[in-house]
Amino acid sequence: MSGGQFEIMSVDVIKMRRNNIFKLLCLFAIATIPIVSCSQSNQEIVSKTPEANSKPPVIAPVIATIAPTPSLKTIPQEFTLAPPEPPKSPINSQVQSYINRLVALGGSRETHGVWIQSGGRLLGSHQGTSALPSASVTKVATTLVALETFNPDHRFTTLIKYVGSIKNGVLQGDLIIQGGEDPFFVWEESIAIGNLLTSKGIKRVSGNLAIAGKFYMNFESSPRVAGDLFKQGLNSDLWTGEAETQYRTLPANTPRPKIIIDGEVKVLPKSPDGAQLLIHHDSFPLAELLKKMNRYSNNLMADMFAESVGGAKVVAQKAAELAGVPRNEVQLVNGSGLGEANRMSPRAAVGMFLAIARYLKPYNMTVADVFTVVGKDEGILDERKLPKLAVIKSGSLDTVSTLAGALPTQKKGIVWFAIFNSGGNLQLFRSEQESLLNNFVENDGAVTSLPIELQVSLKRQNEASRNEVTK
């Protein structure tokens, strides 16, 4: 955050608290979608019928802003999707043995899919072009379309305004929040903004807290609920135990805001004419938001991103096009992967990873900037026995387990893969997936450091949200 004493403090707060924020992503999701489980950090989704619990759609999506950056179509095809020719390789033999084991344990061949390639050549496939339940690997499609719609540096803006006058510490009028679809506006943001309002001489608001536009807080998309949370965040006397817990992770001298709002939370169709700007708040850059979403497979963030680009149908259509696969290989009903109606082919999942790699290359970024690096990034993969330094997105439903990503090896370079299993025991699927990938590494050699194609952009490590206060 930029511009003054409290803004600088807020940046330090965000940096010191990054891991704590990550760990609370699932906690917030529990409060809003009961089917999201955090009792096991490696299980994103535990219901086959989550649609009944999903959030109501928000209306009037904002028009995406597109930066004048290179189009994905004009970038040289350094990461290409392999043609679906029947491969003859030791890896394909391993894949067939893998499928045979699952079938022998009571599964069906039709419920599993695998696509493995390296250097533009297909190494292994089983039903690689069949659309199968994708679970949270669906977030790969959401990630791709969000990047293409906006850009890695795009920030979502929230404006804090007021109508009336400020006299003797009282805002005689309404405090207004003009939302801008920031999916990661959390307790820390409201605490920082409360302290900034205090620095502007505001101790009390005689009127209402008015919410205009799409304002989210703690992953709540209802503007009234989000407004209530923001009102709590501004006044430490109203903090819940969760807010207190968050505050205790901040530096010892962080002020506790106590801004009293006398009125109610009101939802407005738009910001009132003549409202004056107090604070301009920008979210983390998009790439960092996507990495947060993917590391903890936050379903609410994913659905917010899908809404911001036009909805699940738009995500499915654009993702298939960008991945270079037929439209029927990507069938989505939301942006998170909640529900078996979300389906894609293993080939499509690999194609999306490759498309993201191509898109990020001109920014000197890689897929590791938006997905989990096993052994380096905390998240839902911590308890999985997956090869170190692999860049992976996983997915889980009651009887579905999916994995997709990039596996660096000594002999074959980067192996791009997708493994989809459904219709059986979740833990068994995970164990078999882990054995298959570890066998690949054992045969082709593990790497001791990330290759350049999978390195994280170091200059982005200190990116954070930021505030600008009007003079």
Buried (B, 14 or more C-beta within 10 A) or exposed (E): BBBBEBBEBBBBBBEEBBEBBBBBBBBBBEEBBEBBBBEEBBBBBBBBEBEEEBBEEBEEBEEBEEEEEEEBEEBEEEBBBBEBEEBEBEBBEBBBEBBEBBEEEEBEEEBBBBBBBBEBEBBBBBBBBBBBBBBBBBBBBBBBBBBBBBBBBBBBBBBBBBBBEBEEEBBBBBBBBBBBBBBBBBBBBBBBBBBBBBBBEBBBBBBBBBBBBBBBBBBBBBBBBBBBBBBBBBBBEBBEEBBEBBBEBBEEEBBBBBBBBEBEBBEBEEBBEEBEBBBBBBBBBBBBBBBBBBBBBBBBBBBBBBBBBBBBEBBBBBBBBBBBBBEBBBBBBBBBBBBBBBBBBBBBBBBBBBBBBBBBBBBEBBBBBBBBBBEEBBBBBBEBEBBEBBBBBBBBBBBBBBBBBBBBBEEBBBBBBBBBBBBBBBEBBBBBBBEBBBBBBEEBEBBEEBBEBBBBBEEBEEBBBBBBBEE
